């Protein structure tokens, strides 16, 4: 698999084609790209797109980097490596601390800002259709730290705004925090997919007409009977164990092993629950402990004797009021856009803020204008960061040209695993800690279709597809937050939002190793292969309702996220470290004028963790 991935990526590209040695090479500046250059509307392979990863892979895989750089006459108060949420927040906190005139440059290897918070924008039949290409929502913003909460309030996302977001989200849109929204289960058959509607997250926990729903699934009757008994809590599957033995069991045995050994389900049926865990957390039930899985909403709460009262309350919370989820129609891309417009007002001078962020047009040619205090330089892959006397030297490759700039301070808001290659002078202990976690890979696809008539006949806004490449399928966001006007009738164009996890559901493998396999699979899969999977799955799901993928699909955007959400520790794989000794704590240590800000440094894949990390890094550099 490694060989396939390398062969499909940078391995076939000679270093000379990754960076030029000619200082006279012409570079296309942001200004030269013009106001019509607008990455959110690009289709095909996005996310980790071609041109965004080759230079970094050459550095990390083969130790190759340019030997000479063009020294630009540019010196900044702060250089930030990475224009994701942590990077943008670090720039904002630094400016708040040091003043609006502080000179800040943000470098990013992609052609768009926001990191995983990517915006997918379509235009068809006179309508704009929005969806998200990564980070989805605000998770319990009322519980953010003071540092993260103050940033949100600065952006206009206060309690009144989050209340309005809730009001503006239709009651049937599950991903927007509406827990009573429909949840289907879709399974393939020789005659196309069968979709059983209702609310499967409630069915999982013995609520509603769960028995009838299970009996409608195209699985053997003996598997149906076992699922019904399991969901309904008809027996205690751990009844032969003492209380202490039960506690040890749920913390040391994988959830899927419990389902196979104790519940008696086949490995084929277990995939029904893997679909939920793979997309929600990253690994399958083979890598979750029993307690981790049921705490994440997987079923089993009514079938564990004395544990029922305690953990069943968690399930009830999930179904009724798990968290205060709020969502923009382009996911957290709107938060990134609010930050960028605050940092560089000319990017969208007419934008009011929270009320129109989703529909405002951004002029990317304004991001890197000379003379403005804050600049964002895209398509720029950093390959070296080091202290030199009283400053930091930052080296990067942009449009094939190796360049060098200097700064008083630097914040690395990039992937932890890359930092040892950027800063080889780090101690071996810190390098090892930075390399410990492996980010969770994902693929998010958005499919523009001519109209929503066939999808409306599916009977659900959201469905799980446990036996398909894309395990979650939903209508693209239907809320009006940020001024967006979503599709209002089945006759309008719509986008289908599809989420897939490439991580294998394999027994016995560590989560980190399986994430690497998933990442390599992403790089080795062509757009044509993704397109074929998407067309086949949608045709099988919607064909019986009149859908024809040949004529109804108007555009496809596949957002590859090989280095996805931050690694969080798993009970089956990771020890319990003493405070201050966990890899993320060791890895994030400040080294002189250089600090680290990312969700890796918090071991938590949430936006507020990105903000907290940025605040910590700026505090280190300014106090």
C-alpha positions in Angstrom: 0.0 0.0 0.0 2.9 2.4 0.8 4.3 1.8 -2.6 1.0 2.4 -4.3 0.5 5.6 -2.5 4.0 6.9 -3.3 3.6 5.9 -6.9 0.3 7.8 -7.1 1.7 10.9 -5.5 5.0 12.6 -5.1 7.1 9.5 -5.7 6.9 10.0 -9.5 7.7 13.7 -9.3 11.4 14.7 -9.5 12.6 17.3 -7.0 13.5 19.6 -9.9 9.8 19.8 -10.9 8.8 20.6 -7.3 11.0 23.6 -6.9 12.8 25.7 -9.4 16.3 27.0 -8.9 15.9 30.0 -11.2 15.3 33.2 -9.1 13.8 34.9 -12.2 11.0 32.4 -12.4 7.7 34.2 -12.8 5.3 33.9 -9.9 1.6 34.5 -10.2 0.7 36.7 -7.2 -2.7 36.8 -5.5 -3.4 40.2 -7.1 -2.6 38.8 -10.6 -5.1 35.9 -10.1 -7.8 38.6 -10.0 -11.2 38.8 -8.4 -12.6 35.9 -10.4 -10.3 33.4 -8.8 -12.6 31.7 -6.3 -11.5 28.3 -4.9 -14.8 27.4 -3.2 -16.4 26.9 -6.6 -13.7 24.5 -7.8 -14.9 20.9 -8.3 -13.1 17.6 -8.7 -10.5 16.6 -6.1 -10.4 19.2 -3.4 -9.3 19.3 0.2 -5.8 17.9 -0.1 -5.7 18.8 -3.8 -2.9 18.3 -6.3 -0.1 20.8 -5.6 -0.8 21.0 -1.9 1.1 18.0 -0.6 4.0 17.1 -3.0 6.6 19.3 -1.5 5.8 18.3 2.1 5.8 14.6 1.1 9.3 15.0 -0.5 10.5 16.5 2.8 8.9 13.9 5.1 9.3 10.8 3.0 12.7 11.4 1.4 14.3 14.2 3.3 14.4 16.4 0.2 14.1 20.2 0.3 15.6 23.1 -1.7 19.3 24.0 -1.1 18.9 27.6 -2.1 16.2 30.2 -1.4 15.3 33.6 -2.7 15.6 35.9 0.3 12.6 38.3 0.2 12.8 41.7 1.7 10.0 40.8 4.1 10.2 40.8 7.9 7.1 40.2 10.1 6.2 40.5 13.8 4.6 37.0 13.4 4.6 34.3 10.8 1.9 31.6 11.2 2.4 28.3 9.4 -1.1 27.1 8.6 -4.3 29.0 7.7 -6.6 26.6 9.5 -8.6 27.5 12.6 -5.6 27.5 14.9 -3.6 29.6 12.5 -6.3 32.2 11.8 -7.0 32.4 15.6 -3.3 32.8 16.4 -3.2 35.8 14.1 -6.3 37.3 15.7 -5.1 36.8 19.2 -1.6 38.2 18.4 -3.2 41.3 16.8 -5.5 41.8 19.8 -2.4 41.6 22.1 0.1 43.6 20.0 -2.1 46.0 18.2 -3.8 46.3 14.8 -0.6 47.4 13.2 1.3 44.2 14.0 2.7 42.8 10.8 1.5 39.2 10.4 1.9 36.7 7.5 0.0 33.4 7.4 1.4 30.7 5.1 -0.6 27.7 3.9 0.1 25.0 1.4 -3.5 24.9 0.1 -5.2 27.2 -2.4 -7.9 28.1 0.2 -7.9 29.1 3.9 -9.7 27.3 6.7 -7.8 24.1 7.0 -10.5 21.3 7.2 -13.2 24.0 7.3 -13.6 24.1 3.5 -16.5 25.6 1.6 -18.1 23.9 -1.4 -20.1 26.3 -3.5 -22.2 25.4 -6.6 -24.2 27.6 -9.0 -27.0 26.0 -11.1 -30.2 27.4 -12.7 -29.6 30.8 -11.1 -29.2 29.4 -7.5 -26.3 29.1 -5.2 -26.1 25.8 -3.4 -23.7 25.5 -0.4 -22.2 22.6 1.4 -19.2 21.8 3.6 -16.0 20.0 2.7 -14.8 19.3 6.2 -15.3 20.6 9.8 -19.0 20.7 10.4 -20.4 22.5 13.3 -20.1 24.4 16.6 -20.2 21.9 19.4 -21.6 23.3 22.6 -20.3 26.9 22.1 -21.7 27.9 25.5 -19.1 25.7 27.1 -16.1 27.2 25.3 -13.2 28.6 27.4 -13.0 32.3 28.0 -10.3 32.7 25.3 -12.3 30.7 22.7 -15.6 32.3 23.7 -14.2 35.8 23.4 -13.0 35.1 19.9 -16.4 33.9 18.9 -18.0 37.0 20.4 -15.6 39.2 18.5 -16.8 37.5 15.3 -20.4 38.2 16.3 -21.2 34.6 17.3 -22.7 35.3 20.7 -25.6 33.7 22.5 -28.1 35.6 20.5 -26.4 34.4 17.3 -26.3 30.8 18.3 -30.0 31.0 19.4 -30.8 32.4 16.0 -28.8 29.6 14.3 -31.0 27.1 16.2 -34.2 28.8 15.1 -32.9 29.0 11.5 -32.2 25.2 11.3 -35.2 23.0 10.1 -36.4 20.5 12.8 -35.6 17.5 10.5 -31.9 18.4 9.9 -29.9 16.0 12.2 -26.4 17.3 11.4 -27.5 20.7 12.4 -28.3 19.5 16.0 -31.9 18.5 15.5 -31.8 15.2 17.3 -35.4 14.3 16.4 -34.6 14.6 12.7 -35.1 11.4 10.7 -32.3 8.9 10.6 -32.5 6.1 8.0 -30.7 2.9 7.4 -29.8 2.0 3.8 -28.6 -1.4 2.7 -27.8 -2.7 -0.8 -29.8 -5.6 -2.4 -29.7 -7.0 -5.9 -32.6 -4.7 -6.7 -31.0 -1.6 -5.3 -30.7 -0.2 -1.8 -33.5 -0.6 0.8 -33.9 2.4 3.0 -35.7 1.9 6.3 -36.7 5.2 7.8 -37.7 6.4 11.2 -35.0 7.3 13.7 -32.3 4.6 13.9 -30.5 6.3 16.8 -33.6 5.8 18.8 -34.1 2.3 17.5 -30.6 1.5 18.6 -31.6 2.1 22.2 -34.9 0.3 22.2 -37.1 3.4 21.6 -39.9 3.7 19.1 -40.9 0.9 16.7 -37.4 -0.7 16.7 -38.6 -4.3 16.2 -40.5 -3.5 13.0 -37.6 -1.4 11.7 -35.2 -4.2 12.2 -37.5 -6.7 10.6 -37.6 -4.5 7.5 -33.8 -4.8 7.0 -32.5 -7.2 4.3 -30.6 -9.4 6.7 -31.2 -13.0 7.9 -34.0 -13.5 10.4 -31.7 -14.9 13.1 -29.7 -11.7 12.9 -32.9 -9.6 13.1 -33.9 -11.5 16.2 -30.6 -10.9 17.9 -30.7 -7.2 17.1 -34.2 -6.9 18.5 -33.2 -8.6 21.7 -30.1 -6.5 21.9 -31.8 -3.2 21.3 -34.6 -4.0 23.7 -32.5 -5.2 26.5 -34.3 -8.5 26.8 -31.3 -10.1 28.6 -28.2 -9.0 30.4 -25.3 -10.0 28.1 -22.8 -9.6 31.0 -24.9 -11.3 33.6 -22.3 -14.0 34.3 -19.7 -11.5 35.4 -19.4 -9.8 38.8 -19.6 -6.0 39.0 -15.9 -5.5 39.0 -15.5 -8.0 36.2 -18.1 -6.1 34.1 -16.2 -2.9 34.7 -13.0 -4.4 33.6 -14.7 -6.0 30.6 -16.2 -2.8 29.2 -12.8 -1.0 29.5 -10.6 -3.7 28.1 -12.6 -5.5 25.4 -13.5 -4.1 22.0 -17.1 -3.2 21.3 -17.2 -5.4 18.2 -15.8 -8.4 20.1 -18.6 -7.9 22.6 -21.1 -7.9 19.8 -19.8 -11.1 18.3 -19.0 -13.0 21.5 -21.7 -11.9 23.8 -24.6 -10.7 21.6 -24.0 -13.4 19.0 -24.0 -11.1 15.9 -22.1 -11.9 12.8 -19.2 -9.7 11.7 -21.3 -8.7 8.7 -24.1 -7.4 10.9 -21.6 -5.6 13.2 -20.9 -3.3 10.2 -24.2 -1.6 11.0 -22.7 0.0 14.1 -19.2 0.6 12.5 -20.8 3.1 10.1 -21.7 5.3 13.1 -18.3 5.0 14.9 -16.2 5.3 11.8 -17.6 8.6 10.8 -18.2 10.0 14.2 -14.8 9.1 15.8 -12.5 7.6 13.2 -12.0 3.9 14.1 -14.4 1.1 14.0 -15.9 -0.8 16.9 -12.8 -3.1 16.8 -10.8 -0.2 18.1 -13.3 1.2 20.6 -13.7 -0.3 24.1 -17.3 -1.2 24.9 -17.6 1.8 27.1 -16.1 4.2 24.5 -18.5 2.9 21.9 -21.7 3.1 23.9 -20.6 6.5 25.3 -20.4 7.6 21.6 -24.0 6.5 21.1 -23.6 3.0 19.9 -26.3 0.5 21.2 -26.0 -1.9 24.1 -27.2 0.3 27.0 -30.3 -1.7 27.8 -28.4 -5.0 27.8 -25.8 -4.6 30.5 -27.4 -5.1 33.8 -26.2 -2.7 36.5 -24.7 -0.4 33.8 -28.0 0.4 32.3 -29.1 3.2 34.6 -25.8 5.0 34.3 -25.1 4.7 30.6 -28.6 4.7 29.4 -28.8 8.2 30.6 -26.0 9.0 28.2 -28.0 7.6 25.3 -31.0 9.5 26.4 -28.9 12.7 26.4 -27.7 11.9 22.9 -31.1 11.3 21.5 -32.8 14.2 23.3 -30.2 16.8 24.1 -26.6 15.4 23.7 -25.0 18.7 22.8 -25.8 22.2 21.6 -24.9 21.8 18.0 -25.0 24.8 15.7 -24.2 24.9 12.0 -23.6 27.2 9.1 -24.6 26.0 5.6 -20.9 25.7 4.7 -19.9 24.2 8.0 -17.2 25.9 10.0 -16.0 27.6 6.8 -18.2 30.5 7.8 -16.2 30.9 11.0 -13.0 30.9 9.0 -14.5 33.5 6.7 -15.5 35.7 9.6 -11.9 35.5 10.9 -10.4 36.3 7.6 -12.7 39.3 7.0 -11.8 40.7 10.4 -8.1 40.3 9.7 -8.3 41.6 6.1 -11.4 43.7 5.7 -10.9 44.4 2.0 -11.4 40.7 1.2 -15.1 41.4 1.4 -15.6 45.1 2.3 -19.4 45.0 2.0 -19.9 42.0 4.3 -21.8 42.9 7.5 -20.7 39.8 9.5 -22.6 37.0 11.0 -25.9 37.8 9.2 -24.4 37.5 5.7 -21.2 35.6 5.9 -22.6 32.6 4.1 -23.5 34.6 1.0 -20.8 37.2 0.9 -18.3 37.1 -2.0 -14.6 37.0 -1.1 -11.9 38.5 -3.3 -8.9 36.2 -2.9 -6.7 38.7 -4.7 -6.8 40.9 -1.5 -5.4 38.2 0.8 -1.7 38.9 0.1 -1.6 42.6 -0.7 1.6 44.5 0.1 1.2 47.2 2.7 -1.7 45.7 4.7 -0.8 44.6 8.3 -2.1 41.0 7.9 -1.5 38.9 4.8 -2.4 35.3 3.9 -0.1 33.6 1.3 -1.7 30.5 -0.1 0.0 27.7 -2.2 3.0 28.1 0.0 4.5 25.0 1.7 6.9 25.6 4.6 9.9 23.4 4.6 12.1 24.9 7.3 11.7 27.0 10.5 14.6 27.9 12.7 15.8 30.5 15.1 18.8 32.7 14.0 20.0 35.3 16.5 17.1 37.4 17.5 14.7 36.3 14.8 13.0 33.3 13.1 13.9 32.2 9.6 11.0 30.7 7.6 11.7 28.9 4.3 8.9 27.7 2.0 8.2 26.8 -1.6 5.6 28.7 -3.5 4.7 28.1 -7.1 7.9 26.1 -7.5 10.1 28.9 -6.1 12.0 28.4 -2.8 11.7 31.6 -0.7 12.9 32.9 2.7 11.4 35.4 5.1 12.1 36.4 8.7 10.0 37.2 11.7 10.2 38.1 15.4 8.0 35.1 16.3 6.5 32.0 14.6 3.5 29.9 15.4 3.3 26.4 13.9 -0.4 25.8 13.3 0.2 22.8 11.1 0.2 19.0 11.4 2.3 17.8 14.4 3.9 15.0 12.4 5.5 17.5 10.0 7.1 19.7 12.7 10.1 17.5 13.3 11.0 17.8 9.6 10.5 21.6 9.7 12.6 22.0 12.9 15.2 19.2 13.0 17.0 20.9 15.9 14.3 19.8 18.3 15.1 17.3 21.0 14.6 13.6 20.1 12.0 13.4 23.0 9.9 16.2 21.5 10.2 14.9 18.0 9.0 11.4 19.2 6.1 13.0 21.0 5.1 15.1 18.0 5.2 12.0 15.8 3.0 9.9 18.1 -0.5 10.7 17.0 -1.9 10.0 13.6 -4.7 12.1 12.3 -8.0 10.5 11.3 -8.6 10.4 7.5 -11.9 11.3 5.9 -13.5 11.9 2.5 -16.4 14.3 2.2 -18.1 14.5 -1.2 -20.8 16.9 -2.4 -22.9 16.1 -5.4 -24.9 18.8 -7.2 -28.0 17.3 -8.7 -30.5 18.9 -11.0 -33.4 18.7 -8.5 -34.3 17.1 -5.2 -37.3 15.1 -6.4 -35.8 11.6 -6.1 -34.0 12.4 -2.8 -37.3 13.6 -1.3 -38.8 10.2 -2.0 -36.1 8.5 0.1 -38.2 9.5 3.1 -35.3 10.7 5.2 -32.9 13.7 5.2 -30.0 11.6 6.6 -29.3 7.9 6.3 -26.5 5.5 7.2 -25.0 3.2 4.6 -22.9 0.7 6.4 -21.9 -1.4 3.4 -20.9 1.5 1.1 -17.8 3.6 0.5 -19.7 6.6 1.9 -21.3 5.5 5.2 -23.3 8.7 5.8 -25.5 10.3 3.2 -27.5 13.5 3.9 -29.0 16.5 2.2 -26.5 19.3 2.2 -27.3 21.8 5.0 -30.7 23.3 4.8 -30.5 26.1 7.4 -30.7 29.8 6.5 -27.8 30.9 8.8 -25.5 33.5 7.4 -28.1 34.8 5.0 -28.2 31.6 2.9 -31.3 30.6 1.0 -31.3 26.8 0.8 -33.4 24.7 -1.6 -37.1 25.2 -0.8 -38.8 22.5 -2.8 -37.9 19.2 -4.5 -37.9 21.0 -7.8 -34.9 23.1 -6.8 -31.3 22.1 -7.4 -29.7 20.5 -4.3 -26.5 19.0 -3.1 -26.1 15.5 -1.6 -23.5 15.5 1.2 -21.7 12.2 1.5 -19.2 11.2 4.3 -16.8 8.3 4.0 -14.2 6.8 6.2 -11.3 5.0 4.5 -10.1 3.5 7.8 -10.4 -0.3 7.6 -12.8 -2.0 10.1 -10.2 -4.6 11.1 -9.8 -6.6 14.2 -6.5 -6.5 16.0 -4.9 -3.4 14.4 -4.0 -0.3 16.4 -6.0 2.8 15.5 -2.9 4.7 14.5 -1.8 2.0 12.0 -5.2 1.8 10.5 -5.4 5.5 10.0 -2.2 5.3 8.0 -3.7 2.7 5.8 -6.8 4.9 5.3 -4.6 7.9 4.5 -2.7 5.9 1.9 -5.9 4.7 0.4 -7.0 8.3 -0.1 -3.9 9.2 -2.0 -4.1 6.1 -4.1 -7.7 6.6 -5.2 -8.3 8.7 -8.3 -11.1 11.1 -8.9 -12.5 8.7 -11.5 -12.7 5.9 -8.9 -14.4 8.2 -6.4 -16.8 9.4 -9.0 -17.7 5.8 -10.0 -18.4 4.9 -6.3 -20.6 8.0 -5.9 -22.6 7.4 -9.0 -23.1 3.7 -8.2 -24.2 4.4 -4.6 -26.6 7.2 -5.5 -28.1 5.3 -8.4 -28.7 2.3 -6.2 -30.3 4.4 -3.5 -32.3 6.7 -5.6 -32.9 5.0 -9.0 -36.2 3.5 -7.9 -37.4 7.1 -7.4 -36.6 8.2 -10.9 -33.0 9.3 -10.4 -30.6 8.9 -13.4 -27.0 9.7 -12.5 -26.1 10.2 -16.2 -28.4 13.2 -16.5 -29.2 14.4 -12.9 -25.6 14.8 -11.6 -24.3 18.3 -12.5 -21.1 18.4 -10.5 -19.0 16.4 -8.0 -16.6 17.8 -5.4 -14.5 15.2 -3.5 -12.8 16.7 -0.4 -9.9 14.5 0.5 -8.8 14.8 4.1 -5.9 12.4 4.6 -4.5 14.3 7.6 -7.9 14.8 9.2 -9.0 15.3 12.7 -6.6 15.3 15.6 -5.7 12.0 17.2 -7.4 11.3 20.5 -6.3 8.6 22.8 -7.9 5.1 22.6 -8.4 2.9 25.6 -7.3 -0.3 23.7 -4.1 1.3 22.3 -2.8 4.1 24.6 -1.6 4.0 28.2 -2.8 6.5 30.8 0.0 9.0 31.1 0.6 11.2 34.1 -0.3 14.8 33.8 2.3 16.6 31.6 3.7 13.4 30.2 1.3 12.6 27.4 2.7 12.9 23.9 0.6 16.0 23.0 1.8 17.8 26.1 5.5 17.0 25.5 5.2 17.8 21.8 3.7 21.3 22.2 6.5 22.7 24.4 7.7 26.1 23.3 11.1 26.4 21.8 12.3 29.9 21.9 10.6 32.2 19.4 8.6 29.3 18.0 5.3 27.9 19.5 2.9 25.2 18.4 -0.9 25.7 18.0 -3.1 23.0 16.6 -5.7 20.5 17.7 -2.9 17.9 17.8 -1.5 19.8 20.8 -4.8 19.4 22.6 -5.4 15.8 21.5 -9.0 16.9 20.8 -10.4 17.3 17.2 -12.7 20.3 18.1 -12.7 23.9 16.9 -12.6 25.3 20.4 -9.5 23.2 21.1 -7.9 24.9 18.0 -8.7 28.3 19.5 -7.4 27.3 23.0 -4.1 26.1 21.4 -3.7 29.4 19.5 -4.3 31.4 22.7 -1.7 29.4 24.5 0.9 29.8 21.7 0.4 33.6 21.5 0.6 33.9 25.2 4.0 32.1 25.1 5.3 34.5 22.5 4.0 37.7 24.0 4.5 37.4 27.7 
